Amino acid sequence: MKVYLIRHGECQSNLLKIYTTVDEDLNDTGIKQAEELKDDVAKIDYDIVISSPLVRAYHTAEIINVHHKEIIIDNRLREREAGNLDGKPNSTFDRDEFWNYNSTIHYDNEELVSHLFDRIQEFLDELKDEDYNTVLIVAHSGVSKAFSFYFEGMGDGHFLNRGLKNCEIKEYTLKK
């Protein structure tokens, strides 16, 4: 099965470099990014779109869904919960450690990287059992880091720079 992972378009928190799981919509740049991505998506013969429940991802999915396929929401595709870091500027915490799989630094009640990766693994393992040829998935930077872990392995455990940029698309092959 071909899986195309797409990160949502820009939202205001991305622009301001603030990490948040707040349910915010795309800004004008994010809408434009999604509109520009439609040409690439039009070349893909996909069966279904699966989206994070957060509005910035779902709105991106609606814009790029040029073949008017069903859009399913899967809560496991939401962004990593930031706990007490939610809504804080990226400059106020060590982002490399926040995205280090082996880190022993915890900021209180954030979702551990390993827990995020486990829920994405569960999602992908279940997706293998579906009868799709090609799937579009619209989610978040953190989810794209978990995809990197699933398909490309642990590497050195540092995932900060292994995420997708806004409206970037990456193709994977999911084997049964």
VOMITOR-477365 format. One record per residue: residue number from 0; residue in three letters; x, y, z of N, C-alpha, C in turn. Coordinates in steps of 0.1 Angstrom, whole numbers, plus 2048, in hexadecimal, padded with zeros to 3 digits. Layout:
BEGIN
<ropa NUM "ala" <X Y Z> <X Y Z> <X Y Z>>
...
end
This chain:
BEGIN
<ropa 0 "met" <809 7F4 800> <800 800 800> <809 80C 800>>
<ropa 1 "lys" <806 816 7F8> <80C 823 7F7> <806 82C 802>>
<ropa 2 "val" <80E 833 80A> <809 83C 813> <810 849 811>>
<ropa 3 "tyr" <808 854 80F> <80D 861 80D> <80A 869 81A>>
<ropa 4 "leu" <814 86D 821> <813 875 82D> <815 883 82A>>
<ropa 5 "ile" <80B 88B 82E> <80B 89A 82B> <80A 8A1 838>>
<ropa 6 "arg" <813 8AA 83B> <811 8B3 846> <808 8BE 843>>
<ropa 7 "his" <800 8C2 84C> <7F6 8CD 84A> <7FD 8DA 846>>
<ropa 8 "gly" <7F5 8E3 840> <7FA 8F0 83D> <7FD 8F9 849>>
<ropa 9 "glu" <803 904 847> <807 90D 852> <7FB 912 85A>>
<ropa 10 "cys" <7FD 912 867> <7F3 919 870> <7FB 924 877>>
<ropa 11 "gln" <7F4 92C 87F> <7FA 937 885> <805 933 88F>>
<ropa 12 "ser" <803 928 896> <80D 923 8A0> <81A 91F 899>>
<ropa 13 "asn" <819 919 88D> <825 916 885> <82C 923 881>>
<ropa 14 "leu" <825 92D 87D> <82B 939 879> <833 940 885>>
<ropa 15 "leu" <82D 93F 891> <832 945 89D> <83C 93C 8A4>>
<ropa 16 "lys" <83E 930 89F> <847 926 8A5> <843 923 8B3>>
<ropa 17 "ile" <836 91F 8B4> <830 91B 8C1> <82C 90D 8BF>>
<ropa 18 "tyr" <82F 904 8C9> <82A 8F6 8C9> <81D 8F5 8CF>>
<ropa 19 "thr" <813 8F1 8C8> <806 8F0 8CE> <7FE 8E5 8C8>>
<ropa 20 "thr" <7F5 8DF 8D0> <7EB 8D6 8CB> <7DD 8DC 8CB>>
<ropa 21 "val" <7DD 8E9 8CD> <7D0 8F0 8CC> <7CA 8EF 8BE>>
<ropa 22 "asp" <7BD 8ED 8BE> <7B7 8EB 8B1> <7B5 8F8 8A9>>
<ropa 23 "glu" <7BF 8FB 8A1> <7BE 908 89A> <7BE 905 88B>>
<ropa 24 "asp" <7B8 90E 883> <7B7 90C 875> <7C3 911 86E>>
<ropa 25 "leu" <7C4 90E 861> <7CF 913 858> <7CE 923 858>>
<ropa 26 "asn" <7DA 929 856> <7DA 937 853> <7DA 938 844>>
<ropa 27 "asp" <7DA 945 83F> <7DA 947 830> <7E5 940 829>>
<ropa 28 "thr" <7F1 940 82F> <7FC 939 828> <7FA 92A 828>>
<ropa 29 "gly" <7F4 924 833> <7F1 916 833> <7E7 912 829>>
<ropa 30 "ile" <7DD 91A 827> <7D3 918 81C> <7D9 918 80E>>
<ropa 31 "lys" <7E2 922 80C> <7E9 923 800> <7F2 917 7FD>>
<ropa 32 "gln" <7F9 912 808> <802 906 807> <7F9 8FA 803>>
<ropa 33 "ala" <7EE 8F8 809> <7E5 8ED 806> <7E0 8EE 7F7>>
<ropa 34 "glu" <7DC 8FA 7F3> <7D8 8FC 7E5> <7E3 8F8 7DB>>
<ropa 35 "glu" <7EF 8FC 7DE> <7FA 8F9 7D6> <7FD 8EA 7D5>>
<ropa 36 "leu" <7FA 8E3 7E0> <7FD 8D4 7E1> <7F3 8CC 7D8>>
<ropa 37 "lys" <7E8 8D2 7D5> <7DD 8CB 7CE> <7E2 8C5 7C1>>
<ropa 38 "asp" <7EB 8CC 7BA> <7F0 8C7 7AD> <7F7 8BA 7AE>>
<ropa 39 "asp" <7FF 8B9 7B9> <807 8AD 7BB> <7FD 8A2 7C0>>
<ropa 40 "val" <7F4 8A5 7C8> <7EA 89B 7CD> <7E1 896 7C1>>
<ropa 41 "ala" <7DE 89E 7B8> <7D6 89A 7AC> <7DC 88F 7A4>>
<ropa 42 "lys" <7E9 88E 7A5> <7F1 883 79E> <7F0 876 7A5>>
<ropa 43 "ile" <7EB 876 7B1> <7EB 869 7B9> <7DD 863 7B9>>
<ropa 44 "asp" <7DC 856 7B6> <7D0 84F 7B5> <7CD 849 7C3>>
<ropa 45 "tyr" <7C8 851 7CC> <7C7 84D 7DA> <7B8 848 7DC>>
<ropa 46 "asp" <7B7 83F 7E6> <7AA 839 7E9> <7A2 840 7F4>>
<ropa 47 "ile" <7AA 846 7FD> <7A4 84C 809> <7AD 856 80F>>
<ropa 48 "val" <7A8 85F 817> <7B0 869 81F> <7AD 866 82D>>
<ropa 49 "ile" <7B8 865 835> <7B7 864 844> <7BE 870 84A>>
<ropa 50 "ser" <7B6 877 853> <7BB 883 858> <7BC 883 868>>
<ropa 51 "ser" <7C5 88B 86D> <7C4 88E 87B> <7B7 896 87E>>
<ropa 52 "pro" <7B2 895 88A> <7A6 89C 88E> <7A8 8AB 88F>>
<ropa 53 "leu" <7B4 8B0 890> <7B6 8BE 892> <7B3 8C6 885>>
<ropa 54 "val" <7AC 8D1 886> <7A6 8D8 87B> <7B1 8DC 870>>
<ropa 55 "arg" <7BD 8DF 875> <7C7 8E3 86B> <7CB 8D8 861>>
<ropa 56 "ala" <7CA 8CC 866> <7CD 8C0 85E> <7C0 8BD 856>>
<ropa 57 "tyr" <7B5 8BD 85C> <7A8 8B9 855> <7A6 8C4 849>>
<ropa 58 "his" <7A8 8D0 84C> <7A6 8DB 842> <7AF 8D9 836>>
<ropa 59 "thr" <7BC 8D5 839> <7C5 8D2 82F> <7C0 8C6 827>>
<ropa 60 "ala" <7BB 8BC 82D> <7B6 8B0 826> <7AB 8B4 81D>>
<ropa 61 "glu" <7A2 8BC 822> <797 8C1 819> <79C 8C8 80D>>
<ropa 62 "ile" <7A5 8D1 80E> <7AA 8D8 803> <7B1 8D0 7F9>>
<ropa 63 "ile" <7B9 8C6 7FD> <7C1 8BE 7F4> <7BA 8B2 7EE>>
<ropa 64 "asn" <7AE 8AF 7F3> <7A7 8A3 7EF> <7A0 8A6 7E1>>
<ropa 65 "val" <7A9 8A7 7D7> <7A4 8AA 7C9> <79C 89F 7C3>>
<ropa 66 "his" <79D 892 7C8> <795 887 7C2> <788 885 7CB>>
<ropa 67 "his" <786 88D 7D4> <77A 88D 7DC> <777 87F 7E2>>
<ropa 68 "lys" <781 87A 7E8> <780 86D 7EF> <77C 86F 7FE>>
<ropa 69 "glu" <778 865 804> <773 866 812> <77F 86A 81B>>
<ropa 70 "ile" <77C 873 824> <787 877 82E> <782 871 83C>>
<ropa 71 "ile" <78B 869 841> <789 862 84E> <792 869 859>>
<ropa 72 "ile" <78C 86C 864> <794 871 86F> <799 866 878>>
<ropa 73 "asp" <7A6 866 87C> <7AB 85C 885> <7B3 864 890>>
<ropa 74 "asn" <7AE 863 89C> <7B3 86B 8A7> <7C2 867 8AA>>
<ropa 75 "arg" <7C6 85C 8A6> <7D4 858 8A8> <7DE 861 8A0>>
<ropa 76 "leu" <7D9 868 896> <7E1 871 88E> <7E3 87F 894>>
<ropa 77 "arg" <7DD 881 8A0> <7DF 88F 8A5> <7EE 891 8A9>>
<ropa 78 "glu" <7F1 89E 8AB> <7FF 8A2 8AE> <802 89D 8BC>>
<ropa 79 "arg" <80F 89B 8BF> <814 897 8CC> <80F 8A1 8D6>>
<ropa 80 "glu" <80A 89D 8E1> <805 8A5 8EC> <811 8AB 8F3>>
<ropa 81 "ala" <811 8B9 8F5> <81C 8C0 8FA> <81B 8C2 909>>
<ropa 82 "gly" <810 8BF 90F> <80E 8C1 91E> <810 8D0 921>>
<ropa 83 "asn" <819 8D3 92B> <81B 8E0 930> <822 8E9 925>>
<ropa 84 "leu" <828 8E3 91B> <82F 8EB 911> <825 8F0 906>>
<ropa 85 "asp" <819 8EB 906> <80F 8EF 8FC> <80D 8FE 8FD>>
<ropa 86 "gly" <80F 904 8F1> <80D 913 8EF> <819 91B 8F2>>
<ropa 87 "lys" <824 914 8F6> <831 91B 8F9> <839 91D 8EC>>
<ropa 88 "pro" <841 927 8EB> <84A 929 8E0> <854 91D 8E0>>
<ropa 89 "asn" <858 919 8D4> <862 90E 8D2> <86F 912 8D9>>
<ropa 90 "ser" <872 91F 8DA> <87F 923 8E0> <87F 921 8EF>>
<ropa 91 "thr" <874 91E 8F5> <874 91D 904> <877 90F 909>>
<ropa 92 "phe" <879 905 900> <87D 8F8 904> <886 8F2 8FA>>
<ropa 93 "asp" <88D 8E7 8FE> <897 8E0 8F6> <890 8D7 8EC>>
<ropa 94 "arg" <88D 8DC 8E0> <886 8D4 8D6> <88D 8C7 8D2>>
<ropa 95 "asp" <89A 8C8 8D2> <8A2 8BC 8CE> <89F 8B1 8D9>>
<ropa 96 "glu" <89F 8B4 8E5> <89C 8AA 8F0> <88D 8A6 8EF>>
<ropa 97 "phe" <885 8B0 8EC> <876 8AD 8EC> <874 8A2 8E1>>
<ropa 98 "trp" <87C 8A2 8D6> <87A 899 8CB> <885 88E 8CB>>
<ropa 99 "asn" <88C 88C 8D6> <896 882 8D8> <88F 875 8DE>>
<ropa 100 "tyr" <88F 86B 8D6> <888 85E 8DB> <88E 859 8E8>>
<ropa 101 "asn" <89B 85B 8EA> <8A2 856 8F5> <8A4 860 901>>
<ropa 102 "ser" <89D 86B 900> <89F 876 90A> <899 871 917>>
<ropa 103 "thr" <8A0 875 922> <89B 873 92F> <895 880 935>>
<ropa 104 "ile" <895 88B 92D> <890 898 931> <881 897 92E>>
<ropa 105 "his" <879 89A 938> <86A 89B 936> <866 8A9 93C>>
<ropa 106 "tyr" <85C 8AF 935> <858 8BC 939> <84B 8BC 941>>
<ropa 107 "asp" <848 8B1 947> <83D 8AF 950> <833 8A6 94A>>
<ropa 108 "asn" <829 8AA 943> <81E 8A1 93F> <81D 8A0 92F>>
<ropa 109 "glu" <828 8A3 928> <827 8A1 919> <826 892 916>>
<ropa 110 "glu" <821 88F 90A> <820 882 905> <82E 87E 901>>
<ropa 111 "leu" <833 872 906> <840 86E 903> <841 86B 8F4>>
<ropa 112 "val" <84D 86D 8EE> <84F 86A 8E0> <84C 85B 8DE>>
<ropa 113 "ser" <850 852 8E6> <84D 844 8E4> <83E 841 8E4>>
<ropa 114 "his" <836 849 8EC> <828 846 8EB> <822 84B 8DE>>
<ropa 115 "leu" <826 857 8D9> <822 85C 8CC> <825 851 8C1>>
<ropa 116 "phe" <832 84C 8C2> <836 843 8B7> <82E 836 8B8>>
<ropa 117 "asp" <82B 832 8C5> <823 825 8C7> <815 827 8C0>>
<ropa 118 "arg" <80E 833 8C2> <801 834 8BD> <801 835 8AE>>
<ropa 119 "ile" <80C 83B 8A8> <80D 83B 899> <810 82D 894>>
<ropa 120 "gln" <818 825 89B> <81B 818 897> <80E 810 897>>
<ropa 121 "glu" <806 811 8A2> <7F9 80A 8A2> <7F0 80E 896>>
<ropa 122 "phe" <7EF 81B 893> <7E8 820 888> <7ED 819 87B>>
<ropa 123 "leu" <7FA 81A 878> <7FF 814 86C> <7FE 805 86B>>
<ropa 124 "asp" <7FF 7FE 877> <7FE 7EF 877> <7EF 7EC 873>>
<ropa 125 "glu" <7E5 7F4 878> <7D7 7F1 875> <7D5 7F5 866>>
<ropa 126 "leu" <7DB 7FF 861> <7D9 803 853> <7DD 7F8 84A>>
<ropa 127 "lys" <7E7 7F0 84D> <7EC 7E5 845> <7E0 7DC 842>>
<ropa 128 "asp" <7D7 7DA 84B> <7CC 7D1 849> <7C1 7D6 840>>
<ropa 129 "glu" <7C1 7E3 83D> <7B7 7E8 834> <7BA 7E5 825>>
<ropa 130 "asp" <7B0 7E6 81D> <7B1 7E2 80F> <7B2 7EE 806>>
<ropa 131 "tyr" <7BC 7F7 809> <7BE 803 801> <7CB 801 7F9>>
<ropa 132 "asn" <7CB 807 7EE> <7D8 807 7E6> <7E0 813 7E9>>
<ropa 133 "thr" <7D9 81F 7EB> <7E0 82B 7EE> <7D8 834 7F8>>
<ropa 134 "val" <7DF 839 802> <7D8 841 80C> <7E0 84E 80E>>
<ropa 135 "leu" <7D8 859 80F> <7DD 866 813> <7DB 867 822>>
<ropa 136 "ile" <7E5 86C 829> <7E4 86E 837> <7E8 87C 83A>>
<ropa 137 "val" <7E0 884 840> <7E3 892 843> <7E4 893 853>>
<ropa 138 "ala" <7F0 898 857> <7F2 898 865> <7FC 8A4 869>>
<ropa 139 "his" <805 8A1 871> <80E 8AB 878> <81D 8A8 877>>
<ropa 140 "ser" <825 8B1 87B> <833 8AF 87B> <837 8A3 884>>
<ropa 141 "gly" <831 8A3 890> <834 898 899> <831 88B 894>>
<ropa 142 "val" <825 88A 88D> <821 87D 887> <82B 87A 87C>>
<ropa 143 "ser" <830 883 875> <83A 880 86A> <847 87B 870>>
<ropa 144 "lys" <84A 87F 87C> <856 87A 883> <853 86B 887>>
<ropa 145 "ala" <847 868 88B> <844 85A 88E> <844 851 882>>
<ropa 146 "phe" <83F 857 876> <840 84F 86A> <84F 84D 866>>
<ropa 147 "ser" <857 856 868> <865 855 866> <86B 849 86E>>
<ropa 148 "phe" <867 849 87B> <86B 83E 884> <866 831 87F>>
<ropa 149 "tyr" <85A 830 87B> <854 823 876> <85A 81E 86A>>
<ropa 150 "phe" <85C 827 860> <861 822 853> <870 823 851>>
<ropa 151 "glu" <877 82C 859> <885 82E 857> <88E 829 863>>
<ropa 152 "gly" <887 826 86E> <88E 822 879> <892 82D 883>>
<ropa 153 "met" <899 829 88E> <89C 831 899> <8A7 83B 895>>
<ropa 154 "gly" <8B1 837 88E> <8BD 840 88C> <8C3 843 899>>
<ropa 155 "asp" <8C7 84F 89B> <8CD 853 8A8> <8C3 857 8B2>>
<ropa 156 "gly" <8B6 856 8AF> <8AB 859 8B9> <8A7 868 8B9>>
<ropa 157 "his" <8AE 870 8B1> <8AA 87E 8B1> <8A1 880 8A5>>
<ropa 158 "phe" <895 885 8A8> <88B 886 89D> <887 895 89A>>
<ropa 159 "leu" <88D 89F 8A0> <889 8AC 89E> <889 8B0 88F>>
<ropa 160 "asn" <893 8AC 888> <894 8B0 87A> <88F 8A5 870>>
<ropa 161 "arg" <888 89C 875> <882 891 86D> <873 893 86A>>
<ropa 162 "gly" <86E 89F 86C> <860 8A1 86A> <85E 8A9 85D>>
<ropa 163 "leu" <852 8A8 857> <84F 8AF 84B> <84C 8BE 84E>>
<ropa 164 "lys" <84E 8C6 843> <84B 8D4 844> <83C 8D5 840>>
<ropa 165 "asn" <836 8E1 842> <828 8E3 83F> <825 8E0 830>>
<ropa 166 "cys" <81B 8D8 82E> <817 8D3 821> <821 8CB 819>>
<ropa 167 "glu" <82B 8C6 820> <835 8BD 819> <82E 8AF 819>>
<ropa 168 "ile" <831 8A8 80E> <82B 89A 80C> <837 890 80B>>
<ropa 169 "lys" <835 885 811> <83F 87A 811> <838 86D 80E>>
<ropa 170 "glu" <83E 865 805> <838 858 801> <83F 84D 809>>
<ropa 171 "tyr" <837 843 80E> <83C 837 814> <835 82B 80E>>
<ropa 172 "thr" <83B 820 810> <835 813 80C> <832 80B 819>>
<ropa 173 "leu" <826 808 81B> <821 801 827> <81F 7F2 823>>
<ropa 174 "lys" <828 7E9 828> <827 7DB 825> <81F 7D3 82F>>
<ropa 175 "lys" <817 7CA 82A> <80E 7C2 833> <817 7B8 83A>>
end
